[in-house]
Amino acid sequence: MTFHLWLAFASASLALLLIPGPTVLLVLTYALSQGRRVALATVAGVALGDFVAMSASLAGLGALVLASSGVFLALKWIGAAYLVYLGVRLFCSAPVARLGTLAQAQAVPASPRRVFFHAVAVTALNPKSIVFFIAFVPQFLVPDRALAPQFAGLIATFVGLAALNALAYALLADRLRRNIARPNVLPALTRLGGGALVAMGIATAALRRA
C-alpha cells in the first residue's frame, strides 16, 4: 500500500468516525454521568469492539451479513436490544441529590470493567458497521500485493483513530461534566443520555439491508 492510499484511507476513516453514532453516544453518556475513570474504560472498549468488527468483516462476516437476511436480522435485533437495555439501565442510574441538602448529586457508580464490555458489545454488534467495512475497505487494497499486511495496516489505522476519537469525546465530556456538576444538571444529562441510547436502539431496529 502506498502512502497516498493509506492517507486517503485515514482521512476517510476520520471523517466517518467524527459522525456521532451509538458508540460516541455511549462514550459521551458515561463520561458525563460517571467521569473520566469510567469514560476511559469505554475508550478501550471502543478500540476492541472496532477491532473485532473490522477483523470479522474482512474475514468474511460482512459478506455473510450482506448475503443472508437472517444473519443481518439477528445482529440487528441483538444490537438494538442491547442499546435499549443500556439506555434503560443508564436512565435508572441517574444521580440523585441528597435529601435536604444542596450537595452534589451522587451517581450510582458503574464498574469500569462492565462499562468496557458494554462498549465492546455496542461497537462490535453494529451490523451497519460490519456491512460498511466490507464495502469500504476493499477500495483501499492493492490486489496484486499480499492482503494480510494490508489488512493489518488498515485495521491498526482505523482502530487507532477510533480510540483517539473516542478519547477526545470522553475528555471533552468529562471537562463539561466538571463545569456543570450541579444536582439539577447531572441527573437530567444522565436521563437524556439513557433516552438517547434507547432511541438509537429503536433506530437500529429499523435498519434495513441495502
FIKOLZA-1660 file (N, C-alpha, C; in steps of 0.1 Angstrom, whole numbers, plus 5000, padded with zeros to 4 digits):
% residues 210
   i   px   py   pz ch aa at
   1 5008 4988 5000  A  M  N
   1 5000 5000 5000  A  M CA
   1 5009 5013 5000  A  M  C
   2 5006 5022 4991  A  T  N
   2 5013 5034 4991  A  T CA
   2 5009 5044 5002  A  T  C
   3 5018 5053 5004  A  F  N
   3 5015 5063 5015  A  F CA
   3 5002 5071 5011  A  F  C
   4 5001 5075 4999  A  H  N
   4 4989 5083 4995  A  H CA
   4 4976 5075 4996  A  H  C
   5 4977 5062 4994  A  L  N
   5 4965 5054 4995  A  L CA
   5 4961 5052 5010  A  L  C
   6 4972 5051 5018  A  W  N
   6 4970 5050 5033  A  W CA
   6 4964 5063 5038  A  W  C
   7 4970 5074 5033  A  L  N
   7 4965 5087 5038  A  L CA
   7 4950 5089 5034  A  L  C
   8 4946 5085 5022  A  A  N
   8 4932 5086 5018  A  A CA
   8 4923 5078 5027  A  A  C
   9 4928 5065 5031  A  F  N
   9 4920 5057 5040  A  F CA
   9 4919 5063 5054  A  F  C
  10 4930 5069 5059  A  A  N
  10 4930 5075 5072  A  A CA
  10 4920 5087 5072  A  A  C
  11 4921 5095 5062  A  S  N
  11 4912 5107 5061  A  S CA
  11 4897 5103 5060  A  S  C
  12 4894 5093 5052  A  A  N
  12 4881 5088 5051  A  A CA
  12 4876 5082 5064  A  A  C
  13 4884 5075 5071  A  S  N
  13 4881 5069 5083  A  S CA
  13 4878 5079 5094  A  S  C
  14 4886 5090 5094  A  L  N
  14 4885 5100 5104  A  L CA
  14 4872 5108 5102  A  L  C
  15 4868 5110 5089  A  A  N
  15 4856 5117 5086  A  A CA
  15 4844 5108 5090  A  A  C
  16 4845 5095 5088  A  L  N
  16 4834 5086 5093  A  L CA
  16 4833 5086 5108  A  L  C
  17 4844 5086 5115  A  L  N
  17 4844 5085 5130  A  L CA
  17 4839 5097 5136  A  L  C
  18 4841 5109 5130  A  L  N
  18 4836 5121 5136  A  L CA
  18 4821 5122 5136  A  L  C
  19 4814 5114 5128  A  I  N
  19 4799 5114 5128  A  I CA
  19 4794 5107 5140  A  I  C
  20 4787 5113 5149  A  P  N
  20 4782 5106 5161  A  P CA
  20 4773 5094 5158  A  P  C
  21 4775 5083 5165  A  G  N
  21 4767 5071 5164  A  G CA
  21 4765 5065 5177  A  G  C
  22 4761 5053 5178  A  P  N
  22 4758 5046 5191  A  P CA
  22 4771 5046 5200  A  P  C
  23 4783 5044 5194  A  T  N
  23 4795 5043 5202  A  T CA
  23 4798 5056 5208  A  T  C
  24 4798 5067 5200  A  V  N
  24 4801 5080 5205  A  V CA
  24 4791 5084 5216  A  V  C
  25 4779 5081 5213  A  L  N
  25 4768 5084 5223  A  L CA
  25 4771 5077 5236  A  L  C
  26 4775 5065 5236  A  L  N
  26 4778 5057 5248  A  L CA
  26 4790 5064 5255  A  L  C
  27 4800 5067 5248  A  V  N
  27 4812 5074 5254  A  V CA
  27 4808 5087 5261  A  V  C
  28 4800 5095 5254  A  L  N
  28 4796 5108 5260  A  L CA
  28 4787 5106 5272  A  L  C
  29 4778 5097 5271  A  T  N
  29 4769 5095 5282  A  T CA
  29 4776 5090 5295  A  T  C
  30 4785 5080 5293  A  Y  N
  30 4792 5075 5305  A  Y CA
  30 4802 5086 5311  A  Y  C
  31 4808 5094 5302  A  A  N
  31 4817 5104 5306  A  A CA
  31 4810 5115 5314  A  A  C
  32 4798 5118 5309  A  L  N
  32 4790 5129 5316  A  L CA
  32 4784 5124 5330  A  L  C
  33 4781 5111 5330  A  S  N
  33 4774 5106 5342  A  S CA
  33 4783 5100 5352  A  S  C
  34 4795 5095 5348  A  Q  N
  34 4804 5088 5357  A  Q CA
  34 4818 5094 5358  A  Q  C
  35 4822 5102 5349  A  G  N
  35 4835 5108 5350  A  G CA
  35 4846 5101 5342  A  G  C
  36 4858 5106 5343  A  R  N
  36 4869 5102 5334  A  R CA
  36 4873 5087 5336  A  R  C
  37 4873 5082 5348  A  R  N
  37 4878 5069 5351  A  R CA
  37 4870 5059 5343  A  R  C
  38 4857 5060 5343  A  V  N
  38 4848 5051 5336  A  V CA
  38 4848 5054 5321  A  V  C
  39 4849 5067 5318  A  A  N
  39 4850 5071 5303  A  A CA
  39 4862 5064 5296  A  A  C
  40 4873 5064 5303  A  L  N
  40 4885 5057 5297  A  L CA
  40 4883 5043 5294  A  L  C
  41 4875 5036 5303  A  A  N
  41 4871 5022 5300  A  A CA
  41 4863 5021 5287  A  A  C
  42 4855 5030 5285  A  T  N
  42 4847 5030 5272  A  T CA
  42 4856 5031 5260  A  T  C
  43 4867 5039 5261  A  V  N
  43 4876 5041 5250  A  V CA
  43 4883 5028 5247  A  V  C
  44 4887 5021 5257  A  A  N
  44 4894 5008 5255  A  A CA
  44 4884 4998 5249  A  A  C
  45 4871 4999 5253  A  G  N
  45 4861 4990 5248  A  G CA
  45 4858 4993 5233  A  G  C
  46 4858 5006 5230  A  V  N
  46 4855 5010 5216  A  V CA
  46 4866 5005 5207  A  V  C
  47 4879 5006 5211  A  A  N
  47 4890 5001 5203  A  A CA
  47 4889 4986 5201  A  A  C
  48 4886 4978 5211  A  L  N
  48 4885 4964 5209  A  L CA
  48 4873 4960 5201  A  L  C
  49 4861 4968 5203  A  G  N
  49 4849 4965 5195  A  G CA
  49 4851 4968 5180  A  G  C
  50 4858 4979 5177  A  D  N
  50 4861 4982 5163  A  D CA
  50 4871 4971 5157  A  D  C
  51 4880 4967 5165  A  F  N
  51 4890 4957 5161  A  F CA
  51 4882 4944 5157  A  F  C
  52 4873 4940 5166  A  V  N
  52 4865 4928 5164  A  V CA
  52 4856 4929 5151  A  V  C
  53 4849 4940 5150  A  A  N
  53 4840 4943 5139  A  A CA
  53 4847 4943 5126  A  A  C
  54 4859 4950 5125  A  M  N
  54 4866 4952 5113  A  M CA
  54 4873 4939 5109  A  M  C
  55 4879 4932 5119  A  S  N
  55 4885 4919 5116  A  S CA
  55 4875 4909 5111  A  S  C
  56 4863 4908 5117  A  A  N
  56 4853 4899 5113  A  A CA
  56 4848 4902 5099  A  A  C
  57 4847 4915 5096  A  S  N
  57 4842 4919 5083  A  S CA
  57 4852 4914 5072  A  S  C
  58 4865 4917 5075  A  L  N
  58 4875 4913 5065  A  L CA
  58 4876 4898 5064  A  L  C
  59 4873 4891 5075  A  A  N
  59 4874 4876 5075  A  A CA
  59 4862 4870 5068  A  A  C
  60 4852 4878 5064  A  G  N
  60 4841 4872 5057  A  G CA
  60 4827 4874 5063  A  G  C
  61 4826 4878 5076  A  L  N
  61 4813 4880 5082  A  L CA
  61 4805 4891 5075  A  L  C
  62 4812 4901 5070  A  G  N
  62 4804 4912 5063  A  G CA
  62 4798 4907 5051  A  G  C
  63 4804 4898 5043  A  A  N
  63 4798 4892 5031  A  A CA
  63 4787 4883 5035  A  A  C
  64 4788 4876 5046  A  L  N
  64 4777 4868 5051  A  L CA
  64 4765 4876 5055  A  L  C
  65 4767 4887 5061  A  V  N
  65 4756 4896 5065  A  V CA
  65 4749 4901 5053  A  V  C
  66 4757 4905 5043  A  L  N
  66 4751 4910 5030  A  L CA
  66 4743 4900 5023  A  L  C
  67 4748 4887 5024  A  A  N
  67 4741 4877 5016  A  A CA
  67 4729 4870 5024  A  A  C
  68 4730 4871 5037  A  S  N
  68 4719 4864 5045  A  S CA
  68 4711 4874 5053  A  S  C
  69 4698 4874 5050  A  S  N
  69 4689 4883 5057  A  S CA
  69 4688 4879 5071  A  S  C
  70 4689 4865 5074  A  G  N
  70 4687 4860 5087  A  G CA
  70 4698 4865 5096  A  G  C
  71 4711 4864 5091  A  V  N
  71 4722 4869 5099  A  V CA
  71 4721 4884 5102  A  V  C
  72 4717 4892 5092  A  F  N
  72 4716 4906 5093  A  F CA
  72 4705 4909 5104  A  F  C
  73 4694 4902 5103  A  L  N
  73 4683 4905 5113  A  L CA
  73 4687 4901 5127  A  L  C
  74 4695 4890 5128  A  A  N
  74 4699 4886 5142  A  A CA
  74 4708 4896 5148  A  A  C
  75 4718 4901 5140  A  L  N
  75 4728 4911 5145  A  L CA
  75 4720 4924 5148  A  L  C
  76 4711 4927 5139  A  K  N
  76 4703 4940 5141  A  K CA
  76 4695 4940 5154  A  K  C
  77 4688 4929 5156  A  W  N
  77 4680 4928 5168  A  W CA
  77 4688 4927 5181  A  W  C
  78 4699 4919 5181  A  I  N
  78 4707 4918 5192  A  I CA
  78 4713 4932 5196  A  I  C
  79 4718 4939 5186  A  G  N
  79 4724 4952 5188  A  G CA
  79 4714 4962 5193  A  G  C
  80 4702 4962 5187  A  A  N
  80 4691 4971 5191  A  A CA
  80 4687 4968 5205  A  A  C
  81 4685 4956 5209  A  A  N
  81 4680 4952 5222  A  A CA
  81 4690 4956 5233  A  A  C
  82 4703 4954 5229  A  Y  N
  82 4714 4958 5239  A  Y CA
  82 4714 4973 5241  A  Y  C
  83 4713 4981 5230  A  L  N
  83 4713 4995 5232  A  L CA
  83 4701 5000 5241  A  L  C
  84 4689 4994 5239  A  V  N
  84 4678 4997 5247  A  V CA
  84 4680 4993 5261  A  V  C
  85 4686 4982 5263  A  Y  N
  85 4689 4977 5277  A  Y CA
  85 4699 4987 5284  A  Y  C
  86 4709 4991 5277  A  L  N
  86 4719 5000 5283  A  L CA
  86 4712 5013 5286  A  L  C
  87 4704 5018 5277  A  G  N
  87 4697 5031 5279  A  G CA
  87 4688 5031 5291  A  G  C
  88 4680 5020 5293  A  V  N
  88 4671 5019 5304  A  V CA
  88 4680 5018 5317  A  V  C
  89 4690 5011 5317  A  R  N
  89 4699 5010 5329  A  R CA
  89 4705 5023 5333  A  R  C
  90 4709 5030 5322  A  L  N
  90 4715 5044 5325  A  L CA
  90 4705 5053 5330  A  L  C
  91 4693 5053 5324  A  F  N
  91 4682 5062 5328  A  F CA
  91 4679 5060 5343  A  F  C
  92 4679 5047 5347  A  C  N
  92 4676 5044 5361  A  C CA
  92 4687 5047 5371  A  C  C
  93 4699 5048 5365  A  S  N
  93 4711 5051 5374  A  S CA
  93 4714 5066 5375  A  S  C
  94 4705 5074 5371  A  A  N
  94 4707 5089 5371  A  A CA
  94 4710 5093 5385  A  A  C
  95 4719 5103 5387  A  P  N
  95 4723 5108 5400  A  P CA
  95 4711 5114 5408  A  P  C
  96 4711 5112 5421  A  V  N
  96 4700 5119 5429  A  V CA
  96 4707 5127 5440  A  V  C
  97 4701 5138 5442  A  A  N
  97 4707 5147 5452  A  A CA
  97 4704 5142 5466  A  A  C
  98 4712 5145 5476  A  R  N
  98 4709 5141 5490  A  R CA
  98 4698 5149 5495  A  R  C
  99 4689 5142 5502  A  L  N
  99 4677 5149 5507  A  L CA
  99 4681 5160 5517  A  L  C
 100 4674 5171 5515  A  G  N
 100 4676 5182 5525  A  G CA
 100 4689 5190 5523  A  G  C
 101 4697 5187 5513  A  T  N
 101 4709 5194 5511  A  T CA
 101 4710 5199 5497  A  T  C
 102 4720 5207 5494  A  L  N
 102 4723 5211 5481  A  L CA
 102 4736 5204 5476  A  L  C
 103 4740 5193 5483  A  A  N
 103 4752 5186 5479  A  A CA
 103 4752 5182 5465  A  A  C
 104 4763 5179 5460  A  Q  N
 104 4764 5175 5446  A  Q CA
 104 4757 5161 5444  A  Q  C
 105 4750 5160 5433  A  A  N
 105 4743 5147 5431  A  A CA
 105 4753 5136 5430  A  A  C
 106 4749 5124 5436  A  Q  N
 106 4757 5113 5436  A  Q CA
 106 4752 5102 5426  A  Q  C
 107 4760 5099 5417  A  A  N
 107 4755 5089 5406  A  A CA
 107 4758 5075 5412  A  A  C
 108 4749 5066 5407  A  V  N
 108 4751 5052 5410  A  V CA
 108 4764 5048 5403  A  V  C
 109 4775 5043 5410  A  P  N
 109 4787 5040 5404  A  P CA
 109 4786 5029 5394  A  P  C
 110 4794 5029 5384  A  A  N
 110 4795 5019 5374  A  A CA
 110 4808 5013 5374  A  A  C
 111 4809 5000 5372  A  S  N
 111 4822 4993 5372  A  S CA
 111 4829 4995 5359  A  S  C
 112 4841 5000 5359  A  P  N
 112 4849 5002 5346  A  P CA
 112 4849 4990 5338  A  P  C
 113 4850 4978 5344  A  R  N
 113 4851 4965 5337  A  R CA
 113 4838 4963 5329  A  R  C
 114 4827 4965 5336  A  R  N
 114 4814 4963 5330  A  R CA
 114 4812 4973 5319  A  R  C
 115 4816 4986 5321  A  V  N
 115 4814 4996 5310  A  V CA
 115 4823 4992 5298  A  V  C
 116 4835 4987 5301  A  F  N
 116 4844 4983 5290  A  F CA
 116 4837 4972 5281  A  F  C
 117 4831 4962 5287  A  F  N
 117 4824 4952 5279  A  F CA
 117 4811 4957 5272  A  F  C
 118 4805 4967 5279  A  H  N
 118 4793 4973 5272  A  H CA
 118 4798 4980 5259  A  H  C
 119 4809 4987 5260  A  A  N
 119 4814 4995 5248  A  A CA
 119 4818 4985 5237  A  A  C
 120 4825 4974 5241  A  V  N
 120 4828 4964 5232  A  V CA
 120 4816 4958 5224  A  V  C
 121 4806 4955 5232  A  A  N
 121 4794 4949 5226  A  A CA
 121 4787 4959 5217  A  A  C
 122 4785 4971 5221  A  V  N
 122 4778 4981 5213  A  V CA
 122 4785 4983 5200  A  V  C
 123 4799 4984 5201  A  T  N
 123 4807 4987 5189  A  T CA
 123 4807 4975 5179  A  T  C
 124 4809 4963 5185  A  A  N
 124 4811 4951 5177  A  A CA
 124 4798 4946 5171  A  A  C
 125 4787 4948 5177  A  L  N
 125 4774 4943 5173  A  L CA
 125 4766 4952 5164  A  L  C
 126 4772 4962 5159  A  N  N
 126 4765 4971 5150  A  N CA
 126 4766 4966 5135  A  N  C
 127 4755 4960 5130  A  P  N
 127 4755 4954 5117  A  P CA
 127 4758 4964 5106  A  P  C
 128 4755 4977 5108  A  K  N
 128 4758 4987 5098  A  K CA
 128 4773 4989 5097  A  K  C
 129 4780 4988 5108  A  S  N
 129 4795 4990 5107  A  S CA
 129 4801 4978 5100  A  S  C
 130 4796 4966 5102  A  I  N
 130 4801 4954 5096  A  I CA
 130 4799 4955 5081  A  I  C
 131 4787 4958 5077  A  V  N
 131 4784 4960 5062  A  V CA
 131 4793 4971 5056  A  V  C
 132 4795 4982 5064  A  F  N
 132 4803 4993 5059  A  F CA
 132 4817 4989 5056  A  F  C
 133 4823 4981 5066  A  F  N
 133 4837 4977 5065  A  F CA
 133 4839 4969 5052  A  F  C
 134 4830 4960 5049  A  I  N
 134 4832 4951 5038  A  I CA
 134 4830 4959 5025  A  I  C
 135 4823 4970 5025  A  A  N
 135 4821 4978 5013  A  A CA
 135 4832 4988 5012  A  A  C
 136 4837 4993 5023  A  F  N
 136 4846 5004 5023  A  F CA
 136 4861 5001 5022  A  F  C
 137 4865 4990 5029  A  V  N
 137 4879 4987 5030  A  V CA
 137 4885 4983 5016  A  V  C
 138 4878 4974 5008  A  P  N
 138 4884 4970 4996  A  P CA
 138 4888 4981 4986  A  P  C
 139 4882 4992 4987  A  Q  N
 139 4886 5004 4979  A  Q CA
 139 4901 5008 4981  A  Q  C
 140 4906 5004 4992  A  F  N
 140 4920 5009 4996  A  F CA
 140 4930 4997 4996  A  F  C
 141 4926 4986 4990  A  L  N
 141 4935 4975 4989  A  L CA
 141 4942 4974 4975  A  L  C
 142 4954 4970 4974  A  V  N
 142 4961 4968 4962  A  V CA
 142 4961 4953 4958  A  V  C
 143 4953 4949 4948  A  P  N
 143 4950 4935 4946  A  P CA
 143 4962 4926 4943  A  P  C
 144 4973 4932 4937  A  D  N
 144 4984 4923 4934  A  D CA
 144 4995 4923 4945  A  D  C
 145 4991 4927 4957  A  R  N
 145 5000 4926 4968  A  R CA
 145 4994 4917 4979  A  R  C
 146 5002 4912 4988  A  A  N
 146 4997 4903 4999  A  A CA
 146 4986 4911 5007  A  A  C
 147 4975 4904 5009  A  L  N
 147 4964 4910 5016  A  L CA
 147 4966 4911 5031  A  L  C
 148 4972 4901 5037  A  A  N
 148 4974 4901 5052  A  A CA
 148 4981 4914 5057  A  A  C
 149 4992 4918 5052  A  P  N
 149 4999 4930 5057  A  P CA
 149 4990 4942 5055  A  P  C
 150 4983 4943 5043  A  Q  N
 150 4974 4954 5041  A  Q CA
 150 4962 4954 5051  A  Q  C
 151 4956 4943 5054  A  F  N
 151 4946 4942 5064  A  F CA
 151 4951 4947 5077  A  F  C
 152 4963 4942 5081  A  A  N
 152 4968 4946 5094  A  A CA
 152 4970 4961 5095  A  A  C
 153 4975 4967 5084  A  G  N
 153 4978 4981 5084  A  G CA
 153 4965 4989 5085  A  G  C
 154 4955 4985 5077  A  L  N
 154 4942 4992 5077  A  L CA
 154 4935 4991 5091  A  L  C
 155 4935 4979 5096  A  I  N
 155 4929 4977 5109  A  I CA
 155 4935 4985 5120  A  I  C
 156 4949 4985 5120  A  A  N
 156 4956 4993 5130  A  A CA
 156 4953 5007 5129  A  A  C
 157 4952 5012 5117  A  T  N
 157 4949 5026 5114  A  T CA
 157 4935 5030 5119  A  T  C
 158 4925 5022 5115  A  F  N
 158 4912 5025 5119  A  F CA
 158 4909 5024 5134  A  F  C
 159 4915 5014 5140  A  V  N
 159 4913 5012 5155  A  V CA
 159 4920 5023 5162  A  V  C
 160 4932 5027 5158  A  G  N
 160 4939 5038 5164  A  G CA
 160 4931 5051 5164  A  G  C
 161 4926 5054 5152  A  L  N
 161 4918 5066 5150  A  L CA
 161 4905 5065 5158  A  L  C
 162 4899 5054 5159  A  A  N
 162 4887 5052 5166  A  A CA
 162 4889 5055 5181  A  A  C
 163 4900 5049 5186  A  A  N
 163 4904 5051 5200  A  A CA
 163 4907 5066 5203  A  A  C
 164 4914 5073 5195  A  L  N
 164 4917 5087 5197  A  L CA
 164 4904 5095 5196  A  L  C
 165 4895 5092 5187  A  N  N
 165 4883 5099 5185  A  N CA
 165 4874 5097 5198  A  N  C
 166 4873 5085 5203  A  A  N
 166 4865 5082 5215  A  A CA
 166 4872 5089 5227  A  A  C
 167 4885 5089 5228  A  L  N
 167 4892 5096 5239  A  L CA
 167 4889 5111 5239  A  L  C
 168 4889 5117 5227  A  A  N
 168 4887 5131 5226  A  A CA
 168 4872 5135 5231  A  A  C
 169 4863 5127 5226  A  Y  N
 169 4849 5129 5231  A  Y CA
 169 4848 5127 5246  A  Y  C
 170 4855 5116 5251  A  A  N
 170 4854 5113 5266  A  A CA
 170 4860 5125 5274  A  A  C
 171 4872 5130 5270  A  L  N
 171 4878 5141 5278  A  L CA
 171 4870 5153 5277  A  L  C
 172 4864 5156 5265  A  L  N
 172 4856 5168 5264  A  L CA
 172 4844 5167 5273  A  L  C
 173 4837 5155 5273  A  A  N
 173 4825 5153 5281  A  A CA
 173 4829 5154 5296  A  A  C
 174 4840 5148 5300  A  D  N
 174 4844 5149 5314  A  D CA
 174 4847 5163 5318  A  D  C
 175 4853 5171 5310  A  R  N
 175 4855 5185 5313  A  R CA
 175 4842 5193 5314  A  R  C
 176 4833 5190 5305  A  L  N
 176 4820 5196 5306  A  L CA
 176 4813 5192 5319  A  L  C
 177 4814 5179 5323  A  R  N
 177 4808 5174 5335  A  R CA
 177 4813 5182 5347  A  R  C
 178 4826 5184 5348  A  R  N
 178 4831 5191 5360  A  R CA
 178 4827 5206 5360  A  R  C
 179 4824 5211 5349  A  N  N
 179 4819 5225 5348  A  N CA
 179 4804 5227 5351  A  N  C
 180 4797 5216 5350  A  I  N
 180 4783 5217 5352  A  I CA
 180 4778 5207 5363  A  I  C
 181 4787 5203 5372  A  A  N
 181 4784 5193 5382  A  A CA
 181 4775 5199 5393  A  A  C
 182 4763 5200 5389  A  R  N
 182 4753 5205 5399  A  R CA
 182 4741 5195 5400  A  R  C
 183 4735 5195 5412  A  P  N
 183 4725 5184 5414  A  P CA
 183 4713 5184 5404  A  P  C
 184 4710 5196 5399  A  N  N
 184 4699 5196 5390  A  N CA
 184 4702 5194 5375  A  N  C
 185 4716 5193 5372  A  V  N
 185 4720 5192 5358  A  V CA
 185 4724 5177 5355  A  V  C
 186 4733 5171 5363  A  L  N
 186 4737 5158 5360  A  L CA
 186 4726 5147 5359  A  L  C
 187 4716 5148 5368  A  P  N
 187 4705 5138 5366  A  P CA
 187 4698 5139 5352  A  P  C
 188 4696 5152 5348  A  A  N
 188 4689 5154 5335  A  A CA
 188 4698 5149 5324  A  A  C
 189 4711 5152 5325  A  L  N
 189 4720 5147 5314  A  L CA
 189 4721 5132 5313  A  L  C
 190 4721 5126 5325  A  T  N
 190 4722 5111 5325  A  T CA
 190 4709 5105 5319  A  T  C
 191 4698 5111 5323  A  R  N
 191 4685 5106 5317  A  R CA
 191 4684 5109 5303  A  R  C
 192 4689 5120 5299  A  L  N
 192 4689 5123 5284  A  L CA
 192 4698 5114 5276  A  L  C
 193 4709 5110 5282  A  G  N
 193 4718 5101 5275  A  G CA
 193 4711 5087 5275  A  G  C
 194 4705 5083 5286  A  G  N
 194 4698 5070 5286  A  G CA
 194 4687 5069 5275  A  G  C
 195 4679 5080 5275  A  G  N
 195 4669 5081 5265  A  G CA
 195 4674 5081 5251  A  G  C
 196 4685 5087 5249  A  A  N
 196 4691 5088 5235  A  A CA
 196 4696 5074 5231  A  A  C
 197 4701 5066 5241  A  L  N
 197 4706 5052 5237  A  L CA
 197 4694 5044 5234  A  L  C
 198 4682 5046 5241  A  V  N
 198 4670 5038 5237  A  V CA
 198 4666 5042 5223  A  V  C
 199 4666 5055 5220  A  A  N
 199 4662 5060 5207  A  A CA
 199 4671 5054 5196  A  A  C
 200 4684 5053 5199  A  M  N
 200 4694 5047 5190  A  M CA
 200 4691 5033 5188  A  M  C
 201 4687 5026 5199  A  G  N
 201 4684 5012 5197  A  G CA
 201 4672 5010 5188  A  G  C
 202 4662 5018 5190  A  I  N
 202 4650 5018 5181  A  I CA
 202 4653 5021 5167  A  I  C
 203 4662 5030 5165  A  A  N
 203 4667 5033 5151  A  A CA
 203 4675 5022 5145  A  A  C
 204 4683 5015 5153  A  T  N
 204 4690 5003 5148  A  T CA
 204 4680 4992 5144  A  T  C
 205 4669 4990 5152  A  A  N
 205 4659 4980 5149  A  A CA
 205 4652 4983 5136  A  A  C
 206 4652 4996 5132  A  A  N
 206 4645 5000 5120  A  A CA
 206 4654 4999 5108  A  A  C
 207 4667 4995 5110  A  L  N
 207 4676 4994 5098  A  L CA
 207 4671 4984 5088  A  L  C
 208 4673 4987 5076  A  R  N
 208 4670 4977 5065  A  R CA
 208 4683 4975 5057  A  R  C
 209 4684 4962 5052  A  R  N
 209 4695 4960 5043  A  R CA
 209 4694 4967 5030  A  R  C
 210 4705 4973 5026  A  A  N
 210 4705 4980 5013  A  A CA
 210 4703 4970 5002  A  A  C
% end
